[in-house]
Amino acid sequence: MLVRPGELVGLKVNALGGRGISTNLQLVEAICERLQETGIKAADIVVWDRDTDEMEHAGFHVAEGGNRVQCFGTDRVDYEQDLAMHGSVGSRLSKILTQRSNVLINVPVLKDHDGAGVTIALKNMFGVIHNPNKYHPNGCNPYVADLNMLPEIRTRMRLTICDATTAMFDGGPAYKPESSWKNNALMASQDPVALDYTGWQIIERKRAEMGLKTLEAEDRAPRYIATAADAQHRLGTNDPMRISVVEA
């Protein structure tokens, strides 16, 4: 339903947290297998993030060339020279996105973020640009929403499959074992805003269970989620009355 033979498919993983809290290699392998079952050639699939060394540290096996799934970071190919711009954002985009991907499948993890509140689907796109550190003030708002408005991202994004097998309720984005738990779940949606809102609520429930304050009480609620849903962005919905959560 989402991809066709002949398309170039990029799987944007999150390897920043190392083996403890990065996209699960087995999940990525399963997605690649399903893509090939639909007729996508292995060599037309690229698993990527910003840095090859970070990916290797997280357990990914670098592969370039040949008739196999490709796997490497933007550091191997660099960023575009020209800025892509929308609203508050002006960034150089990874050439893996612009030149190696017609289709983008977002494969983030479910975790707390010390500044943005949570980092799930929308914020995983910070790994697509050359200057993410510039966009962390004010809890990353409105920067996350503006970044996801870039047509190079928006027109390619087909699906988000969030790895929520191991999740973090506090202390992110770096891995802290004492603040993580085995959630043993996956979350999938074509609406990244709805997925982020739902993931945020899962993290809040776990924080309450652990006796922690809400993210709002800590002044780090992920306000960029509402911005992404507003009339100027319309990237999805954060209205719980319009979000159908189907559990299997």
N, C-alpha and C positions, 0 to 999 in steps of 0.2 A: 504493500500500500504506500510506502514512503520512499522507496528507492527503486531505480530501474537499472538494468544492465547497461553498462557504458558510462554511468555516472562515477565520479570520483568522490569517495566518502571519507571524511575526516572524523575521527573519534577524538574529541578534545577531553583528555583525562585531567586529573589533578594529582600531581606527584609531589607537591610541596612538602607534605607532612612525612615523607619517608614511608617505610614499610608499615608503620603503625596506623596511619590515617590517610592513605592515598587510595585512589581508585583500585579496586581489586583486580588483579591480573586475570583471574579465572572468569570474572564477569566480562572483561574485555574480550577474552578468547571466545566466550559464548556468543557475544554480539557479532564478532567477525565470522564465526561459523554460520550464523543465521544469514548474514549478508551474502556469504558465498552461496548458500542454498537458494537465494533469490536470483542468482546469476551474476552477482558482482564479482569481478576477478580479484583474486587476492592482492595482486600488485596495485589495484585501484583503491585499496584501503590503506589509510595512513593513521596510525595511533600516535598522538603527539601532545606535547605540552611545551612550555617555554624553554626548558633546559634539558639536554640529553643526560647529563650527569645526574640530575635530580631524578629522572625517569629510571635510570639504571639503579640508583640507590633504593628506589621504591619497588624494584623487582622486575621492571620491564627489560626485555632483551632487544637491544638496538639492532635494526635490520634495515639496510638500504640497498635498493637494486634487486634484480632477480624477480622471479615469479612467486613472490611471497608477500605477506602483509608487511607493509613498511612501518617502521617505528623509530622515531627520532624527535629531537627538539628543534625549536626555531633557531637555536644557535647554529645549527648546521646549514641553514639557508638564509638567515637574516630577515629583516623587516623591509617592507616597502619604503622607498625614499620619501614619497609624498604623504602628507598628513590626511587622514580621513577625519572629517569633522561633523559634529552634531551638537548643538547646544553648548554645554560647558566642556566638551571633550574635543581634543585634537591629538590624534595618536597615529603612529605608524603601525600598520597591521602586519602580522606574520605572513610571510609568503606561503606558508603551508596552507593558511586559510584562503588567500587570494588566488594562488596559482595551482594548488594541489587538491582543492576541495570544491565540488559543486554542491555537496550535501554535508551538513554539519550535524553530527550526533553528539550531544553534550553529555559527558559522563562524570559528573562531579561527585563529591562526597557530602555527607550531612554533618555539619559541624558549626560550633560556636566561633565567633570572631571577636577579638578584643575591642575592635573599633567599630566594625559594621554591624555587630549583633550576631548575624549568621552569615555564612558563606556557603551557598548551595549552587543553584543553577545560574542565576543572573551574574553573580560576582565571579563565577568561574571564567567569564570572558575577560577578566583582568589579565589572564594568562595569554591573551591573544595580542596584547599591545606592548610597545617598547617602554612605556612610562607609567606603569600602574601606581607607583608610589606617589605620583602627583595627585591622585584622585582619592586619597584616603581621608582628607579633612571632612568634618561634618558627617561622620559615619558613612562616608562614600555616597552621600546624597547631594545632588541628583546625578552624580557621575555614573553610577552603575546603570541607571535607567537610560541616560543619554548614550552611553557606550553601546548598549544593546539595540539602540535605534539605528545604528550605522547600517546602511543597506547591505554591506558586505557580510555582516553577521545575520541580520534579520532575514534576508532572502534565502540564506543557506540553512538556517536552523529548522530541522524537521522534527527532532525528538530529543527529550531529555530523559536519561535513565540514571537516576541518582543511586549511588552505592551507599545504602544506609545499613550495611551489615555491621560495621563498627561505626559508631557516631560519637560526637563530642558535645557535651552539654555546657562546658566552661573552659576557659583558658586557651581557646584557639587563637590563631590558626595552627600553630605548631603543635605537634603531638604531645599530649600529656596523658599517660596511661591512667592516672588517678581521676581524670575528668572525662574518660571515655567509657562507653558501655557497649555490650553486644546487643545490637538492636535487631539483627538478623532479618533485614528487610531490604527490598528494592522499591524505588518509587519511579514511576514512569508517567510522563505527560507530554503533550504537545504544547501545553501552556506553562511556560517557565515561571510566570508570576504565581499562578495557582499552586505550582509545586513548591515554590519558595515559601509561600504563606503557610501551606500545610506542614512543611518541614520545620518552620519556625515554631508552630504550635506543638509539634512533637518535642522539640528541644525545651520549650517552656514547661511542658508537663514533666519532663525528666528533671528539670531544675527544681520544680516544686517538690517532686518526690525526694530530691536530695537536700531539701531545706534551704535552697538558694533563693535570692530575690529574683523577681522578673527582670527581663532585659530592660523594660521600661523603667523600672525602679532604679536600675543601674545607669540610666541615661544612655543606653545604647540599643534601643529598639531599632530594628532594621527598617527605617523609614523609607529607604529607597524602594521597598516593595510597593508601597502605596503610590510613590511617584511613577513607577513603571506601569501602574494600572490607571493613572489619571488621564484626563481628556487630551493632554498634550502628547502622551506616549502610546497608550492603548496596546501595550505589549501582552496583556492578559488581564485576568481578574484576581483581585484579592478579597472579593466579597464571599464570605463563607456560605451564603445562601445560594450562590451560583456555582460553587465548587462541589462536585460529586466525587466523594472518596470511595472507591471500590476496593475492598480488601479481599484478597484471595489466599 
